[in-house]
Amino acid sequence: MIRAAVLAGIVLALPAGAQDRRTGYDDMSPALQAMQDDPLNPAAFWLIDGERLWSEPAGTRGQSCADCHDAADDSMAGVAARYPAWDEGQAAPVDLSGRIALCRDRHQGAGPQDRADPDILALLAYVTHQSRGMPLTPDPDPRLDPARARGETLFTTRLGQLNLSCAQCHDDNSGGHLAAALIPQGHPTGYPQYRLEWETLGTLERRIRGCLTGVRAEPFAPGSADFIALALYLQSRAAGLQVETLPIRP
C-alpha cells in the first residue's frame, strides 16, 4: 500500500503531458518491434546464460543464487522494477548491477567483479526478466531522496563542450531527430538491452556513458554516485511504465 501511494504521488507530480510518455519500444519501427517480440531475439542468449548462472555454485563458498533465493520467477519478481535501492552495507544507493556484484562478493565469495563482467550482465538480464510487464515502482526509502534530487539536477544541467543537458534532448526535443536518429524521451524501461549499434547487450550505464561522450563531457566512473543518482531520477521520471525484457534498440 505504501509503495502504491508513493507511485501514485510520483505519477501525479510528473509534468503536463506525462500521460503521453513514449518508450523506446513505442518509437521503433514495426520491424524492430517484431524483432524484440520474438522470444529468440539476440538478447535471449544472455537470458539463457543468466538462468544457468542462477543455479550454478560460484566463488569460494560454492553457493548459487538459488541457494539463497530459491526460484527466481518468485523471489525476483518485481525486483528490477524498484532498483536502484538502498544498500545497508554501503550506506548508499546501488543499482541492480551493483547489487548482483555485491551479492556475488559477500555471499558467494566470488571477489569484486567488474560491473561489465559477462556473468554480471547475464544475471542482470535474467533477474530483470522476472519483472517483465510490471510497472516501474521507485523505492520510496527517504534515504534515496538526496541522490534522486542530485539526479534531477544532473538531468537538467548543461554538460560538456557542447553545453547540452539531458533535458534539452529528452524533454525539449524528444520526437525530433539528431541527424537521422530519432530522439527518444529517455525512459529506462528496457535495460539491459541489445543495441544494433553495439552488436551486444549493454546496460543503462553504458548508454549514459555514450550520451556523455556525445556531448564531449567526462563520463561518470562505473558505479559512481552521480550515475546512480541519475538512474534514480530516471526511474522516478518513468514511474508506472512497464519493464521491458529482451529489449532491442537501434
C-alpha positions as CSV (number, residue, x, y, z in Angstrom):
1,M,0.0,0.0,0.0
2,I,2.8,2.4,0.8
3,R,4.6,1.8,-2.5
4,A,1.3,2.2,-4.4
5,A,0.7,5.6,-2.7
6,V,4.3,6.7,-3.4
7,L,4.0,5.6,-7.1
8,A,0.7,7.5,-7.4
9,G,2.3,10.6,-5.9
10,I,5.2,10.4,-8.3
11,V,2.9,10.0,-11.3
12,L,0.7,12.9,-10.2
13,A,3.8,15.1,-9.8
14,L,5.0,14.4,-13.4
15,P,4.8,17.4,-15.8
16,A,1.9,18.1,-18.1
17,G,1.9,15.7,-21.0
18,A,3.3,12.8,-18.9
19,Q,0.3,10.7,-20.0
20,D,1.8,10.9,-23.5
21,R,5.1,9.4,-22.4
22,R,6.6,7.1,-25.0
23,T,9.2,4.3,-24.6
24,G,11.9,3.4,-26.9
25,Y,9.8,0.4,-28.0
26,D,6.9,2.8,-29.0
27,D,9.3,4.8,-31.2
28,M,10.8,1.8,-33.0
29,S,9.8,0.6,-36.5
30,P,7.4,-2.3,-36.8
31,A,10.3,-4.5,-38.0
32,L,12.4,-3.8,-34.8
33,Q,9.3,-4.2,-32.6
34,A,8.8,-7.6,-34.2
35,M,12.5,-8.5,-33.6
36,Q,12.0,-7.6,-29.9
37,D,8.8,-9.5,-29.6
38,D,10.5,-12.7,-30.9
39,P,11.4,-14.7,-27.8
40,L,14.5,-15.9,-29.6
41,N,15.8,-12.4,-30.4
42,P,19.6,-11.8,-29.9
43,A,19.2,-10.8,-26.2
44,A,17.9,-14.3,-25.4
45,F,21.4,-15.7,-25.3
46,W,22.2,-13.7,-22.2
47,L,19.0,-14.8,-20.6
48,I,19.9,-18.4,-21.1
49,D,23.3,-17.8,-19.6
50,G,21.7,-16.0,-16.6
51,E,19.4,-18.8,-15.9
52,R,22.3,-21.2,-15.8
53,L,24.4,-19.0,-13.6
54,W,21.4,-18.6,-11.2
55,S,21.6,-22.3,-10.2
56,E,25.4,-22.7,-10.6
57,P,27.6,-22.7,-7.5
58,A,30.2,-20.0,-7.6
59,G,33.0,-18.4,-5.6
60,T,35.0,-19.9,-2.7
61,R,31.8,-20.7,-0.8
62,G,30.3,-22.8,-3.6
63,Q,26.9,-21.2,-3.2
64,S,24.5,-20.4,-6.0
65,C,21.9,-17.6,-6.2
66,A,19.2,-20.2,-5.9
67,D,20.6,-21.5,-2.6
68,C,19.6,-18.2,-1.0
69,H,16.7,-17.0,-3.2
70,D,15.1,-20.3,-4.5
71,A,13.3,-19.9,-7.8
72,A,13.9,-16.6,-9.5
73,D,10.4,-16.3,-11.0
74,D,9.1,-16.0,-7.5
75,S,11.8,-14.4,-5.4
76,M,13.0,-11.9,-8.1
77,A,9.5,-10.8,-9.3
78,G,9.3,-7.0,-9.1
79,V,13.0,-6.5,-8.0
80,A,14.1,-4.8,-11.2
81,A,11.1,-2.5,-11.1
82,R,12.2,-0.9,-7.9
83,Y,16.0,-0.5,-8.3
84,P,18.2,1.5,-7.6
85,A,17.7,0.9,-3.9
86,W,19.5,1.5,-0.6
87,D,22.3,-0.8,0.5
88,E,22.9,-1.1,4.2
89,G,26.5,-2.3,3.9
90,Q,27.5,0.5,1.5
91,A,25.3,3.1,3.3
92,A,24.4,4.3,-0.2
93,P,22.1,3.5,-3.1
94,V,23.1,0.8,-5.6
95,D,21.7,-0.2,-8.9
96,L,20.8,-3.8,-9.7
97,S,24.2,-4.5,-11.4
98,G,25.8,-3.3,-8.2
99,R,23.6,-5.4,-6.1
100,I,24.3,-8.5,-8.0
101,A,28.1,-7.8,-7.9
102,L,27.8,-7.2,-4.1
103,C,25.9,-10.5,-3.6
104,R,28.5,-12.5,-5.5
105,D,31.3,-11.0,-3.4
106,R,29.6,-11.1,0.0
107,H,27.7,-14.3,-0.2
108,Q,29.4,-16.4,-2.8
109,G,33.0,-15.4,-2.1
110,A,33.5,-14.6,-5.8
111,G,35.5,-11.4,-5.0
112,P,35.0,-8.0,-6.5
113,Q,33.8,-8.1,-10.1
114,D,33.7,-5.6,-12.9
115,R,30.2,-4.3,-13.4
116,A,30.5,-5.1,-17.1
117,D,31.6,-8.7,-16.4
118,P,29.7,-11.0,-18.8
119,D,28.3,-13.1,-15.8
120,I,27.0,-9.9,-14.1
121,L,25.3,-8.9,-17.3
122,A,23.8,-12.3,-17.9
123,L,22.4,-12.4,-14.3
124,L,21.2,-8.9,-14.7
125,A,19.2,-9.9,-17.8
126,Y,17.8,-13.0,-16.0
127,V,16.8,-11.2,-12.8
128,T,15.3,-8.3,-14.8
129,H,13.3,-10.8,-16.9
130,Q,11.3,-11.8,-13.8
131,S,9.8,-8.2,-13.7
132,R,8.7,-8.2,-17.3
133,G,5.5,-6.2,-17.8
134,M,5.5,-4.9,-14.2
135,P,5.3,-1.1,-13.6
136,L,8.4,0.8,-12.6
137,T,7.9,1.5,-8.9
138,P,10.7,3.6,-7.5
139,D,11.8,2.6,-4.0
140,P,10.2,5.1,-1.5
141,D,13.0,4.9,1.0
142,P,13.6,8.5,2.1
143,R,17.3,7.9,2.3
144,L,17.3,7.9,-1.5
145,D,15.8,11.4,-1.7
146,P,19.1,13.3,-1.8
147,A,20.5,11.1,-4.5
148,R,17.3,11.4,-6.5
149,A,17.4,15.2,-6.2
150,R,21.0,15.1,-7.4
151,G,20.0,13.1,-10.4
152,E,17.3,15.6,-11.3
153,T,20.0,18.3,-11.1
154,L,22.3,16.3,-13.4
155,F,19.5,15.7,-15.8
156,T,18.9,19.5,-16.3
157,T,22.5,20.7,-16.1
158,R,24.3,21.6,-19.3
159,L,27.5,19.4,-19.6
160,G,30.4,19.0,-21.9
161,Q,32.0,21.1,-24.6
162,L,28.6,21.0,-26.5
163,N,27.0,22.6,-23.4
164,L,23.9,20.4,-23.5
165,S,21.7,18.8,-20.8
166,C,19.8,15.6,-20.9
167,A,16.6,17.6,-20.6
168,Q,17.3,19.6,-23.7
169,C,17.3,16.4,-25.8
170,H,14.9,14.1,-24.0
171,D,12.3,16.6,-22.7
172,D,12.5,19.6,-25.0
173,N,13.3,17.9,-28.3
174,S,12.0,14.3,-27.9
175,G,10.4,13.1,-31.1
176,G,12.8,15.2,-33.2
177,H,15.9,13.9,-34.9
178,L,19.6,14.2,-34.3
179,A,20.9,13.7,-37.8
180,A,18.9,10.6,-38.8
181,A,18.4,9.3,-35.3
182,L,15.1,9.8,-33.5
183,I,15.5,11.5,-30.1
184,P,13.6,9.3,-27.5
185,Q,12.2,10.5,-24.2
186,G,14.9,8.6,-22.5
187,H,12.8,6.3,-20.2
188,P,14.9,3.4,-18.7
189,T,12.2,0.7,-19.3
190,G,14.4,-1.7,-21.3
191,Y,17.8,-2.4,-19.7
192,P,19.9,-4.3,-20.2
193,Q,19.2,-4.0,-23.9
194,Y,20.6,-5.4,-27.2
195,R,21.5,-2.4,-29.3
196,L,22.2,-3.0,-33.0
197,E,24.9,-0.3,-33.0
198,W,26.7,-2.2,-30.2
199,E,26.0,-5.7,-31.6
200,T,25.8,-6.9,-28.0
201,L,23.9,-6.4,-24.7
202,G,24.6,-3.4,-22.6
203,T,23.4,-1.5,-19.5
204,L,21.8,1.8,-18.8
205,E,25.3,2.9,-17.5
206,R,26.8,2.1,-20.9
207,R,24.0,4.2,-22.6
208,I,24.5,7.2,-20.4
209,R,28.3,6.9,-20.9
210,G,27.6,7.1,-24.6
211,C,25.5,10.2,-24.2
212,L,28.1,12.0,-22.1
213,T,30.8,11.2,-24.6
214,G,28.5,12.5,-27.3
215,V,28.3,15.9,-25.7
216,R,32.0,15.8,-25.1
217,A,31.7,15.5,-21.3
218,E,33.7,13.4,-18.9
219,P,31.8,10.1,-18.4
220,F,30.8,9.1,-14.9
221,A,33.0,6.4,-13.3
222,P,31.5,2.9,-13.3
223,G,29.0,2.6,-10.4
224,S,29.7,6.2,-9.3
225,A,27.4,8.2,-7.1
226,D,26.5,10.5,-10.0
227,F,25.5,7.6,-12.2
228,I,23.3,6.0,-9.5
229,A,21.7,9.4,-8.8
230,L,20.8,9.9,-12.4
231,A,19.5,6.4,-12.6
232,L,17.3,7.0,-9.6
233,Y,15.8,10.2,-11.2
234,L,15.2,8.5,-14.5
235,Q,13.5,5.6,-12.7
236,S,11.2,8.1,-11.0
237,R,10.6,10.0,-14.2
238,A,9.4,6.8,-15.8
239,A,7.3,5.6,-12.8
240,G,4.4,3.5,-13.9
241,L,5.8,2.5,-17.3
242,Q,6.3,-1.2,-17.8
243,V,9.6,-3.1,-17.5
244,E,10.7,-4.5,-20.9
245,T,12.9,-7.5,-21.1
246,L,14.9,-8.9,-24.1
247,P,14.7,-5.3,-25.4
248,I,16.1,-4.4,-28.8
249,R,17.1,-0.8,-29.8
250,P,18.7,0.6,-33.0
